[in-house]
Amino acid sequence: MMDEKHLDRRGLQSFRQIDLPKNLINLQSSFEELGNLGEEDFSSNTVLTRDLAEAIVKERIGQERFWNMLVSTVNKTHYSPPQDRNTVILDLACSVCEEKETVSLFFGGEDFSLAGASRSVDVIGVDNDEEAISLANGGVRKEYKDNYKFIVADAAHLHEDPRAQNVPKNADVVIIRHQQMFKPDYNDVDNTVRDLLWKQVIDQGLWRLTEQGIMLITSYTEEEHQQLLEYLHLIRANVVVNEENEFSEPLGNGGIDKYVIAIEKVKH
């Protein structure tokens, strides 16, 4: 394993070198597999139906897209994983945290998979939705339960929420997917409240970010992205990557992780 401890010549405990993956996944092979499902005969299969097989492949494609976004974005920053302890990832407003295996394996320097975790990474997710957090915890395999923790708490008010006692005060990576600082179908009052809440979520993440850490924030639409940029400029956040995600899946008037921003705490 990447985090396997061993003794050096001085008898001191150390960790193996962990390097972030740099290779993109070829999405074409998964698209071809999805297209070929229509030609397969599932009539004699007592476990797998065509709909289930299609859902499984689509889930993998979604995570392969997210993996490619991580490869493309994070490797443009100065971030490198800690070598003497586990990487701590804080996923704010995580919902069911579909990305948990992908971020764990990527930041652990391991190969892509949908059924595993890096032993050198701890993923902590926070969301106010009790049902979503229950599903997130329920989706963790027993052998990886020590590497994942999903907590019901208000990501905008972690300082004040007594349920957030186990949320780490220091995180190497903070992830906020699909912030919603602006929604055109809401009235002015709703947008003001929503805007404030997401600013508070961002502030909570920045406060917990370690000095050498990185924060990743994605947006669904260009309007949300621009609203986010205005706020980050206002608070003088150190934005090191600001781009449209070429691996995003188009959806409606936006896309899954359509825009991505990476923030570093220290200016190099």
Protein Blocks (a to p, Z undefined) as FASTA:
>chain_A
ZZlccddfkopacdddddddfbdcdfklmmmmmmmmmmpcfklpckbcfklmmmmmmmmm
mmmmmmmmmmmmmmmmmbdcdfkbccddddehklnolmlmmmmmmmnopacdfbbcdfkb
ccddddfblklmmmmmmmpcfklmmmgccddddfklmmlmmklmmpcfbdfbdcdehiaf
bcfkbcfklmmmmmmmmmmmmmmmmmmpcfklccddddfbfklmmmmmmmmmmnopacfb
dcddfkbccehjbdehkbacdddfbdZZ
